[in-house]
Amino acid sequence: MNRTWDIFCSVVDNFGDIGVCWRLARQLSLELQQSVRLWVDDLSAFHRINHAVDPASAAQTVSDVDIRRWQEINPDVEPAQIVVEGFGAKLPERYITAMAEHAPAPIWINLEYLSAEQWVEGCHSMPSPHPNLPLIKYFFFPGFTPGTGGLLMETGIADRRDGFQGDRAAVDAFWQELAIASPRDGELRCSLFCYENAALPVLVDAWAAGVIATVCVVPCGKALEQLAALTGEDLVPGSRMVRGQLTIHALPFLDMDRYDRLLWACDINFVRGEDSFVRAQIAGGPLTLGRAIESIRKGQELSQDACAKKLGVSKSHLCDVEKGRKTVSPERAARWARHAARSW
């Protein structure tokens, strides 16, 4: 059944929120043939992850999605049958009033952030009646268990990934598109897209002094800025730096589809945020210790507090390790690996 959707996205956390909202809108439109209107307050940020979006256009259609600049809602706009607040985006009051005057009232959904905490199952799909109007908002929590909303994953994405990774010519063509030579035998190729990280100086030194030739591909962002400060080099998109066994390639900001292929083409991916984290899982590569611990913990449905107790550390310390803000000694990493090898 074709239904109308309004998805509201306020870009407050870099690119993760618009990334998730755009994936949802695109999948609803292209795969389920739904009529989707996506309201975005920062079209410039949207343009960076999807170059088909014109940041100067207040109304446009991309991938059959009606994209609108969200500043003021025209009083004549009729609310959709299903209304989605992306990550608690505050809807305009007059739009809410119009929802209440509509019969039947629209289905109102608050799309929440991804979490593996146990309490999520109890809150997923819970109703929240409006205090003054005849409206009910429902909370939608993405997650990793049947009691949650699951994860966004396009139909056939695993087959496209496998087809790309199994096609050497396609992989080589992708690297050529980025003006980077194809991988050599025995070379380690990594992508780095993360926030500032306390472990990055140690990692750079280890790569440079290592016995394996390492190529680190860094899209424009916080990690590239930190690398430029660490190395004293003017790392701008298109530039290249060599230090010992390490070669760093600076890239422009990649749109979502090209970033997927970058994840698929690399041996190891360092990622940040909700959308990149999920896409790295789909890519199927290995994880760093912090991300590996987080992945195992979530797979066992353990809260950070419970996992920290089992590892003999504070919850705040475990959180810092998972987010890359603190490093772990080899001895402690080995102990944690032995814990992870057992069923928590």
C-alpha positions as CSV (number, residue, x, y, z in Angstrom):
1,M,0.0,0.0,0.0
2,N,1.4,3.4,-1.0
3,R,1.4,5.8,1.9
4,T,2.7,9.3,2.3
5,W,5.6,10.0,4.6
6,D,7.1,13.2,6.1
7,I,10.6,12.7,7.6
8,F,12.1,15.6,9.5
9,C,15.9,15.8,10.0
10,S,17.8,18.4,11.9
11,V,21.5,18.1,11.2
12,V,23.1,18.4,14.7
13,D,25.6,15.6,14.8
14,N,27.8,16.0,11.7
15,F,26.6,13.5,9.0
16,G,25.1,10.5,10.9
17,D,21.6,11.9,11.4
18,I,21.2,13.0,7.8
19,G,22.8,9.7,6.6
20,V,20.3,7.6,8.5
21,C,17.3,9.7,7.5
22,W,18.4,9.7,3.8
23,R,18.9,5.9,3.8
24,L,15.4,5.5,5.3
25,A,13.8,7.9,2.8
26,R,15.5,6.4,-0.2
27,Q,14.7,2.8,0.9
28,L,11.1,3.6,1.5
29,S,10.8,5.3,-1.9
30,L,12.8,2.9,-4.1
31,E,12.1,-0.4,-2.5
32,L,8.6,0.0,-1.1
33,Q,7.3,2.6,-3.5
34,Q,6.2,5.0,-0.8
35,S,5.7,8.7,-1.3
36,V,8.3,10.3,0.8
37,R,9.0,14.0,1.6
38,L,12.3,14.6,3.5
39,W,12.6,17.9,5.4
40,V,16.3,18.9,6.1
41,D,17.5,22.1,7.8
42,D,21.1,21.9,6.4
43,L,21.2,21.0,2.7
44,S,24.9,21.8,2.5
45,A,25.6,18.9,4.8
46,F,23.2,16.8,2.8
47,H,25.1,17.7,-0.4
48,R,28.3,16.4,1.0
49,I,27.0,12.8,1.4
50,N,24.8,13.0,-1.8
51,H,26.2,15.2,-4.5
52,A,22.9,15.0,-6.4
53,V,21.4,17.3,-3.8
54,D,21.5,21.0,-4.7
55,P,22.0,23.0,-1.5
56,A,20.6,26.1,-3.1
57,S,17.2,24.5,-4.0
58,A,14.4,24.7,-1.5
59,A,12.5,21.9,-3.2
60,Q,13.9,19.1,-5.4
61,T,13.5,15.4,-6.2
62,V,16.3,12.9,-5.8
63,S,15.9,9.1,-6.1
64,D,12.1,9.8,-6.2
65,V,12.2,11.5,-2.8
66,D,10.7,15.0,-2.5
67,I,13.4,17.0,-0.6
68,R,12.5,20.2,1.1
69,R,14.5,22.8,2.9
70,W,13.2,22.9,6.5
71,Q,13.1,26.4,7.7
72,E,9.4,27.4,7.6
73,I,6.6,25.0,6.9
74,N,4.0,26.5,4.5
75,P,0.7,26.7,6.3
76,D,-0.9,24.9,3.3
77,V,1.3,21.8,3.7
78,E,-0.9,18.8,4.5
79,P,0.7,16.4,7.0
80,A,1.6,13.0,5.6
81,Q,0.0,9.8,6.8
82,I,3.2,8.8,8.6
83,V,5.4,11.5,10.2
84,V,8.9,10.7,11.4
85,E,11.0,12.8,13.7
86,G,14.6,12.0,13.0
87,F,16.4,11.7,16.4
88,G,14.0,13.9,18.3
89,A,13.9,16.7,15.7
90,K,11.3,19.2,17.1
91,L,8.4,19.5,14.7
92,P,6.9,23.0,14.0
93,E,4.0,23.7,16.2
94,R,1.7,24.6,13.4
95,Y,2.5,21.3,11.7
96,I,1.6,19.5,14.9
97,T,-1.6,21.4,15.1
98,A,-2.4,20.4,11.5
99,M,-1.7,16.8,12.4
100,A,-4.2,17.0,15.2
101,E,-6.8,18.5,12.9
102,H,-6.3,15.7,10.3
103,A,-8.7,12.7,10.3
104,P,-7.5,10.1,10.8
105,A,-4.5,11.4,12.7
106,P,-1.1,10.6,11.2
107,I,1.1,7.9,12.7
108,W,3.8,9.8,14.6
109,I,7.2,8.2,15.0
110,N,10.2,9.3,16.9
111,L,13.2,7.6,15.3
112,E,15.8,7.1,18.1
113,Y,19.6,6.5,18.0
114,L,21.0,2.9,17.7
115,S,21.6,1.2,21.0
116,A,22.2,-2.3,22.3
117,E,21.2,-1.5,25.9
118,Q,18.7,-3.9,27.4
119,W,16.2,-1.2,28.2
120,V,15.7,-0.5,24.5
121,E,13.4,-3.5,24.0
122,G,11.1,-2.3,26.7
123,C,10.8,1.2,25.1
124,H,10.7,0.3,21.4
125,S,7.2,1.0,20.0
126,M,6.0,2.5,23.3
127,P,3.3,5.2,22.9
128,S,3.6,8.7,24.2
129,P,0.3,10.6,24.2
130,H,0.5,14.4,23.5
131,P,-0.4,16.3,26.6
132,N,-3.0,18.6,24.9
133,L,-3.8,17.2,21.5
134,P,-5.4,14.0,20.3
135,L,-2.1,12.7,19.0
136,I,0.2,9.7,20.0
137,K,3.9,9.6,19.3
138,Y,5.6,6.1,19.1
139,F,9.2,5.5,19.9
140,F,11.2,3.5,17.3
141,F,14.6,2.2,18.5
142,P,16.9,0.5,16.0
143,G,18.9,-2.4,17.5
144,F,20.3,-5.8,17.2
145,T,17.6,-8.1,18.7
146,P,14.1,-9.1,17.5
147,G,12.6,-6.9,20.2
148,T,14.0,-3.8,18.5
149,G,13.6,-2.1,15.2
150,G,16.6,-3.7,13.6
151,L,19.0,-1.9,11.2
152,L,18.6,-0.3,7.8
153,M,20.0,-2.5,5.1
154,E,19.2,-2.2,1.5
155,T,17.9,-5.2,-0.4
156,G,20.8,-6.9,-2.2
157,I,23.6,-4.9,-0.5
158,A,25.5,-8.0,0.6
159,D,25.4,-9.4,-3.0
160,R,26.7,-6.0,-4.3
161,R,29.5,-6.0,-1.7
162,D,30.5,-9.6,-2.6
163,G,30.4,-8.9,-6.3
164,F,32.5,-5.8,-5.9
165,Q,35.1,-7.5,-3.6
166,G,35.3,-10.5,-6.0
167,D,35.9,-8.4,-9.1
168,R,39.5,-7.3,-9.1
169,A,38.9,-5.1,-12.2
170,A,36.1,-3.2,-10.3
171,V,38.3,-2.7,-7.2
172,D,41.2,-1.5,-9.3
173,A,38.9,0.9,-11.2
174,F,37.7,2.3,-7.9
175,W,41.2,3.0,-6.7
176,Q,42.0,4.7,-10.0
177,E,38.9,6.8,-9.6
178,L,40.4,8.0,-6.3
179,A,43.8,8.6,-8.0
180,I,45.4,5.9,-5.9
181,A,47.5,2.9,-7.2
182,S,46.0,-0.6,-6.9
183,P,47.1,-2.6,-3.8
184,R,50.3,-4.5,-4.0
185,D,50.8,-8.0,-2.7
186,G,51.4,-8.0,1.0
187,E,50.2,-4.4,1.4
188,L,47.8,-3.4,4.2
189,R,45.2,-0.9,3.1
190,C,43.1,1.0,5.7
191,S,40.5,3.7,5.8
192,L,40.4,6.3,8.6
193,F,37.2,8.2,9.2
194,C,36.9,9.1,12.9
195,Y,37.0,11.9,15.4
196,E,40.2,13.1,17.1
197,N,41.7,10.0,18.8
198,A,44.3,9.7,21.5
199,A,45.6,6.5,20.0
200,L,46.3,8.0,16.5
201,P,49.9,9.2,17.2
202,V,50.9,5.8,18.4
203,L,49.2,4.1,15.5
204,V,50.9,6.3,12.9
205,D,54.3,5.6,14.5
206,A,53.6,1.9,14.5
207,W,52.6,1.9,10.9
208,A,55.6,3.9,9.9
209,A,58.0,1.7,11.7
210,G,56.3,-1.6,10.8
211,V,57.5,-4.3,8.5
212,I,54.3,-4.2,6.4
213,A,53.7,-1.5,3.8
214,T,50.5,0.3,4.9
215,V,48.4,2.7,2.8
216,C,46.0,4.8,4.9
217,V,43.2,6.5,3.0
218,V,41.7,9.4,4.9
219,P,38.6,11.3,3.7
220,C,38.3,15.0,4.6
221,G,37.3,15.4,8.3
222,K,38.6,15.4,11.9
223,A,41.0,12.6,11.4
224,L,42.7,14.3,8.5
225,E,43.0,17.5,10.5
226,Q,44.7,15.6,13.4
227,L,47.0,13.8,11.0
228,A,48.1,17.1,9.5
229,A,48.8,18.5,13.0
230,L,50.7,15.3,13.9
231,T,52.9,15.2,10.8
232,G,53.3,18.8,10.2
233,E,52.3,18.2,6.6
234,D,49.7,20.2,4.6
235,L,47.3,17.3,4.1
236,V,44.6,18.5,1.8
237,P,42.4,16.4,-0.5
238,G,44.5,14.9,-3.3
239,S,47.8,15.1,-1.3
240,R,50.0,12.2,-0.4
241,M,52.6,11.8,2.4
242,V,55.1,9.0,3.0
243,R,56.7,8.2,6.3
244,G,58.7,5.0,6.5
245,Q,56.3,2.1,5.7
246,L,53.3,4.3,5.9
247,T,51.7,6.2,3.0
248,I,48.8,8.5,3.7
249,H,46.4,9.6,0.9
250,A,44.1,12.5,1.7
251,L,40.7,12.3,-0.1
252,P,37.8,14.7,-0.5
253,F,34.7,14.0,1.4
254,L,33.0,11.0,-0.2
255,D,29.4,10.6,-0.9
256,M,27.6,7.6,0.8
257,D,27.8,5.2,-2.1
258,R,31.5,5.8,-2.7
259,Y,32.2,5.6,1.0
260,D,30.6,2.1,1.0
261,R,32.9,1.0,-1.8
262,L,35.9,2.4,0.2
263,L,34.9,0.3,3.2
264,W,34.5,-2.8,0.9
265,A,37.9,-2.1,-0.8
266,C,40.0,-1.8,2.5
267,D,41.4,-4.4,4.7
268,I,40.7,-2.5,7.9
269,N,38.3,0.4,8.5
270,F,38.4,2.9,11.4
271,V,35.0,4.5,11.6
272,R,32.9,6.9,13.7
273,G,29.3,7.4,14.5
274,E,26.2,5.4,14.0
275,D,25.8,5.3,10.2
276,S,29.5,4.6,9.5
277,F,29.5,1.9,12.2
278,V,26.6,0.1,10.7
279,R,28.1,0.4,7.2
280,A,31.4,-1.0,8.4
281,Q,29.6,-4.0,9.8
282,I,28.0,-4.6,6.4
283,A,31.5,-4.3,4.9
284,G,32.5,-7.3,7.0
285,G,36.1,-6.3,7.8
286,P,37.9,-6.8,11.1
287,L,37.5,-4.4,14.0
288,T,39.9,-2.5,16.3
289,L,39.9,-3.6,20.0
290,G,37.5,-1.0,21.1
291,R,35.1,-1.7,18.3
292,A,35.5,-5.4,18.7
293,I,34.7,-5.3,22.4
294,E,31.7,-3.1,21.6
295,S,30.5,-5.5,18.9
296,I,30.9,-8.6,21.1
297,R,29.2,-6.8,24.0
298,K,26.3,-5.8,21.9
299,G,26.0,-9.3,20.4
300,Q,25.8,-10.7,24.0
301,E,23.2,-8.0,24.9
302,L,25.5,-6.7,27.6
303,S,25.2,-3.1,28.9
304,Q,28.4,-1.2,29.2
305,D,28.1,-1.4,33.0
306,A,27.7,-5.2,33.1
307,C,30.6,-5.6,30.6
308,A,32.9,-3.3,32.6
309,K,32.3,-5.3,35.7
310,K,33.2,-8.5,34.0
311,L,36.4,-6.9,32.7
312,G,37.3,-5.3,36.0
313,V,37.2,-1.7,34.9
314,S,34.9,1.3,35.3
315,K,32.1,1.9,32.9
316,S,33.6,5.3,31.9
317,H,37.0,3.6,31.1
318,L,35.3,1.0,28.9
319,C,33.3,3.8,27.2
320,D,36.5,5.7,26.5
321,V,38.2,2.5,25.0
322,E,35.2,1.7,22.8
323,K,35.1,5.3,21.5
324,G,38.9,5.4,21.0
325,R,39.6,8.1,23.6
326,K,41.9,5.8,25.6
327,T,44.4,3.0,24.6
328,V,44.9,-0.3,26.3
329,S,48.2,-2.0,27.1
330,P,49.0,-5.3,25.2
331,E,48.7,-7.2,28.5
332,R,45.3,-5.8,29.2
333,A,44.2,-6.3,25.6
334,A,45.2,-10.0,25.9
335,R,43.2,-10.4,29.1
336,W,40.2,-8.8,27.5
337,A,40.6,-11.0,24.4
338,R,40.5,-14.1,26.7
339,H,37.3,-12.8,28.3
340,A,35.8,-12.2,24.9
341,A,36.7,-15.7,23.8
342,R,34.5,-17.0,26.6
343,S,30.7,-16.6,26.7
344,W,29.9,-13.6,28.7
